[in-house]
Amino acid sequence: SSGINASKVLELSGAIGEVSREVAECRQSCYTDLPLRSLTESPYLAGMLEYIQYCQYMMGQYQNSANTCYTYTLLDSRNDMINDNLVVYREIEEIDIQPRQDITKFLENYKSDLQLLKQGG
């Protein structure tokens, strides 16, 4: 029979669920096991914001892109391309540039956690 076997679909769904659970556990474990480093030493978050900003721009989400671009500058104000993009966004009257709340909340928590680690160590 060339049809889809329901038991195989269920088996695959279960395997995908298990992998997803393992990834979530790994992320949690890695987050709690890794020492906090300076965000400027670890370009991961900034790189992700740069990529997201580009994707938002390409999808025509200029307000979101401008907000992401601005938020990037909170992590690294020395990126010439991002700074040039921000200049362009500031020239567009319809765009009210605000930092991304999810990232600013993360940064607040990060700085608070870092301060606690410094006090404890």
FILO-582500 format. One record per residue (C-alpha): residue number from 0; residue in three letters; x, y, z; chain. Coordinates in pm, 1 decimal. Layout:
<num NUM | residu ALA | u X | v Y | w Z | chaine A>
...
This chain:
<num 0 | residu SER | u 0.0 | v 0.0 | w 0.0 | chaine A>
<num 1 | residu SER | u 131.4 | v 342.8 | w -93.1 | chaine A>
<num 2 | residu GLY | u -83.7 | v 531.8 | w 161.3 | chaine A>
<num 3 | residu ILE | u 44.8 | v 691.9 | w 478.4 | chaine A>
<num 4 | residu ASN | u 68.8 | v 446.9 | w 765.9 | chaine A>
<num 5 | residu ALA | u -99.0 | v 602.3 | w 1072.0 | chaine A>
<num 6 | residu SER | u 127.2 | v 418.5 | w 1316.0 | chaine A>
<num 7 | residu LYS | u 436.9 | v 552.3 | w 1137.4 | chaine A>
<num 8 | residu VAL | u 298.7 | v 906.3 | w 1160.0 | chaine A>
<num 9 | residu LEU | u 237.4 | v 861.7 | w 1532.9 | chaine A>
<num 10 | residu GLU | u 585.8 | v 716.7 | w 1576.3 | chaine A>
<num 11 | residu LEU | u 739.9 | v 1012.5 | w 1392.0 | chaine A>
<num 12 | residu SER | u 532.1 | v 1260.0 | w 1593.6 | chaine A>
<num 13 | residu GLY | u 650.5 | v 1096.6 | w 1914.8 | chaine A>
<num 14 | residu ALA | u 1012.4 | v 1112.7 | w 1800.6 | chaine A>
<num 15 | residu ILE | u 980.0 | v 1479.8 | w 1709.0 | chaine A>
<num 16 | residu GLY | u 823.2 | v 1551.2 | w 2047.6 | chaine A>
<num 17 | residu GLU | u 1108.0 | v 1371.7 | w 2223.9 | chaine A>
<num 18 | residu VAL | u 1373.4 | v 1562.2 | w 2031.8 | chaine A>
<num 19 | residu SER | u 1194.7 | v 1889.1 | w 2107.6 | chaine A>
<num 20 | residu ARG | u 1189.6 | v 1800.6 | w 2478.3 | chaine A>
<num 21 | residu GLU | u 1560.2 | v 1716.2 | w 2471.9 | chaine A>
<num 22 | residu VAL | u 1644.1 | v 2042.2 | w 2298.0 | chaine A>
<num 23 | residu ALA | u 1445.2 | v 2235.4 | w 2559.3 | chaine A>
<num 24 | residu GLU | u 1623.4 | v 2050.0 | w 2842.0 | chaine A>
<num 25 | residu CYS | u 1961.0 | v 2114.0 | w 2681.8 | chaine A>
<num 26 | residu ARG | u 1886.1 | v 2484.3 | w 2642.2 | chaine A>
<num 27 | residu GLN | u 1782.9 | v 2508.2 | w 3007.0 | chaine A>
<num 28 | residu SER | u 2086.9 | v 2312.3 | w 3121.3 | chaine A>
<num 29 | residu CYS | u 2322.3 | v 2515.7 | w 2906.3 | chaine A>
<num 30 | residu TYR | u 2170.8 | v 2839.5 | w 3031.1 | chaine A>
<num 31 | residu THR | u 2215.7 | v 2743.6 | w 3393.9 | chaine A>
<num 32 | residu ASP | u 2557.4 | v 2579.6 | w 3349.2 | chaine A>
<num 33 | residu LEU | u 2728.8 | v 2844.4 | w 3138.7 | chaine A>
<num 34 | residu PRO | u 2886.9 | v 3134.8 | w 3322.3 | chaine A>
<num 35 | residu LEU | u 2750.0 | v 3474.0 | w 3230.6 | chaine A>
<num 36 | residu ARG | u 2983.1 | v 3663.2 | w 3001.0 | chaine A>
<num 37 | residu SER | u 2985.8 | v 4020.0 | w 2887.8 | chaine A>
<num 38 | residu LEU | u 2745.0 | v 4063.6 | w 2598.5 | chaine A>
<num 39 | residu THR | u 3011.9 | v 4254.1 | w 2411.5 | chaine A>
<num 40 | residu GLU | u 3239.3 | v 3949.1 | w 2439.0 | chaine A>
<num 41 | residu SER | u 2967.8 | v 3720.3 | w 2308.6 | chaine A>
<num 42 | residu PRO | u 2834.1 | v 3848.7 | w 1977.0 | chaine A>
<num 43 | residu TYR | u 2556.7 | v 3588.4 | w 1958.0 | chaine A>
<num 44 | residu LEU | u 2268.1 | v 3812.8 | w 2064.2 | chaine A>
<num 45 | residu ALA | u 2391.2 | v 4107.3 | w 1859.0 | chaine A>
<num 46 | residu GLY | u 2433.3 | v 3880.8 | w 1556.0 | chaine A>
<num 47 | residu MET | u 2081.2 | v 3748.2 | w 1596.8 | chaine A>
<num 48 | residu LEU | u 1943.4 | v 4101.4 | w 1621.1 | chaine A>
<num 49 | residu GLU | u 2132.7 | v 4202.1 | w 1308.4 | chaine A>
<num 50 | residu TYR | u 1984.6 | v 3907.0 | w 1121.5 | chaine A>
<num 51 | residu ILE | u 1631.8 | v 3969.2 | w 1253.6 | chaine A>
<num 52 | residu GLN | u 1657.9 | v 4338.1 | w 1162.0 | chaine A>
<num 53 | residu TYR | u 1752.3 | v 4244.9 | w 806.6 | chaine A>
<num 54 | residu CYS | u 1468.9 | v 3992.2 | w 775.3 | chaine A>
<num 55 | residu GLN | u 1214.2 | v 4239.4 | w 910.4 | chaine A>
<num 56 | residu TYR | u 1334.1 | v 4497.1 | w 660.3 | chaine A>
<num 57 | residu MET | u 1313.8 | v 4251.0 | w 370.8 | chaine A>
<num 58 | residu MET | u 956.4 | v 4160.8 | w 473.7 | chaine A>
<num 59 | residu GLY | u 857.6 | v 4528.3 | w 477.6 | chaine A>
<num 60 | residu GLN | u 823.4 | v 4543.5 | w 855.9 | chaine A>
<num 61 | residu TYR | u 1005.3 | v 4874.9 | w 879.1 | chaine A>
<num 62 | residu GLN | u 881.7 | v 4973.5 | w 1226.8 | chaine A>
<num 63 | residu ASN | u 993.0 | v 4640.0 | w 1373.6 | chaine A>
<num 64 | residu SER | u 1318.3 | v 4655.5 | w 1181.7 | chaine A>
<num 65 | residu ALA | u 1390.3 | v 5005.6 | w 1313.3 | chaine A>
<num 66 | residu ASN | u 1318.5 | v 4895.4 | w 1671.0 | chaine A>
<num 67 | residu THR | u 1545.0 | v 4591.6 | w 1634.7 | chaine A>
<num 68 | residu CYS | u 1815.4 | v 4806.2 | w 1477.5 | chaine A>
<num 69 | residu TYR | u 1798.5 | v 5053.9 | w 1766.6 | chaine A>
<num 70 | residu THR | u 1805.8 | v 4771.2 | w 2020.5 | chaine A>
<num 71 | residu TYR | u 2119.3 | v 4634.6 | w 1853.1 | chaine A>
<num 72 | residu THR | u 2294.0 | v 4965.1 | w 1928.0 | chaine A>
<num 73 | residu LEU | u 2229.8 | v 4907.0 | w 2298.4 | chaine A>
<num 74 | residu LEU | u 2459.4 | v 4604.5 | w 2269.2 | chaine A>
<num 75 | residu ASP | u 2712.8 | v 4739.9 | w 2022.8 | chaine A>
<num 76 | residu SER | u 2712.4 | v 5104.0 | w 1917.6 | chaine A>
<num 77 | residu ARG | u 3021.5 | v 5058.5 | w 1695.8 | chaine A>
<num 78 | residu ASN | u 2861.5 | v 4870.1 | w 1405.7 | chaine A>
<num 79 | residu ASP | u 2875.1 | v 5115.1 | w 1113.6 | chaine A>
<num 80 | residu MET | u 2614.7 | v 4932.2 | w 904.1 | chaine A>
<num 81 | residu ILE | u 2362.5 | v 4928.2 | w 1189.1 | chaine A>
<num 82 | residu ASN | u 2433.0 | v 5293.5 | w 1265.7 | chaine A>
<num 83 | residu ASP | u 2380.9 | v 5383.6 | w 898.3 | chaine A>
<num 84 | residu ASN | u 2051.6 | v 5191.8 | w 896.6 | chaine A>
<num 85 | residu LEU | u 1941.0 | v 5374.8 | w 1209.6 | chaine A>
<num 86 | residu VAL | u 2011.6 | v 5711.7 | w 1045.7 | chaine A>
<num 87 | residu VAL | u 1783.9 | v 5614.3 | w 756.5 | chaine A>
<num 88 | residu TYR | u 1505.9 | v 5497.3 | w 991.3 | chaine A>
<num 89 | residu ARG | u 1523.5 | v 5822.4 | w 1187.0 | chaine A>
<num 90 | residu GLU | u 1456.8 | v 6015.4 | w 866.2 | chaine A>
<num 91 | residu ILE | u 1122.1 | v 5837.7 | w 814.6 | chaine A>
<num 92 | residu GLU | u 855.1 | v 6037.4 | w 998.1 | chaine A>
<num 93 | residu GLU | u 608.1 | v 5747.5 | w 1029.5 | chaine A>
<num 94 | residu ILE | u 853.9 | v 5542.9 | w 1233.0 | chaine A>
<num 95 | residu ASP | u 868.1 | v 5594.6 | w 1608.8 | chaine A>
<num 96 | residu ILE | u 1184.2 | v 5411.1 | w 1710.7 | chaine A>
<num 97 | residu GLN | u 1166.0 | v 5233.0 | w 2045.5 | chaine A>
<num 98 | residu PRO | u 1384.8 | v 4960.4 | w 2194.3 | chaine A>
<num 99 | residu ARG | u 1248.0 | v 4606.6 | w 2179.7 | chaine A>
<num 100 | residu GLN | u 1092.0 | v 4536.8 | w 2518.7 | chaine A>
<num 101 | residu ASP | u 1183.4 | v 4166.3 | w 2515.0 | chaine A>
<num 102 | residu ILE | u 1552.4 | v 4244.3 | w 2470.4 | chaine A>
<num 103 | residu THR | u 1562.0 | v 4537.3 | w 2711.7 | chaine A>
<num 104 | residu LYS | u 1399.0 | v 4316.3 | w 2976.6 | chaine A>
<num 105 | residu PHE | u 1661.0 | v 4048.4 | w 2908.2 | chaine A>
<num 106 | residu LEU | u 1939.6 | v 4307.0 | w 2940.7 | chaine A>
<num 107 | residu GLU | u 1800.0 | v 4431.8 | w 3271.5 | chaine A>
<num 108 | residu ASN | u 1785.0 | v 4076.1 | w 3406.4 | chaine A>
<num 109 | residu TYR | u 2132.6 | v 4000.9 | w 3271.2 | chaine A>
<num 110 | residu LYS | u 2285.6 | v 4305.9 | w 3437.3 | chaine A>
<num 111 | residu SER | u 2107.5 | v 4223.9 | w 3763.1 | chaine A>
<num 112 | residu ASP | u 2229.7 | v 3861.3 | w 3753.0 | chaine A>
<num 113 | residu LEU | u 2582.7 | v 3974.8 | w 3670.2 | chaine A>
<num 114 | residu GLN | u 2581.3 | v 4216.8 | w 3963.2 | chaine A>
<num 115 | residu LEU | u 2464.5 | v 3940.3 | w 4197.5 | chaine A>
<num 116 | residu LEU | u 2741.3 | v 3710.6 | w 4073.4 | chaine A>
<num 117 | residu LYS | u 3001.6 | v 3982.0 | w 4129.3 | chaine A>
<num 118 | residu GLN | u 2873.3 | v 4044.7 | w 4482.4 | chaine A>
<num 119 | residu GLY | u 2871.9 | v 3673.9 | w 4564.0 | chaine A>
<num 120 | residu GLY | u 3212.8 | v 3595.0 | w 4417.3 | chaine A>
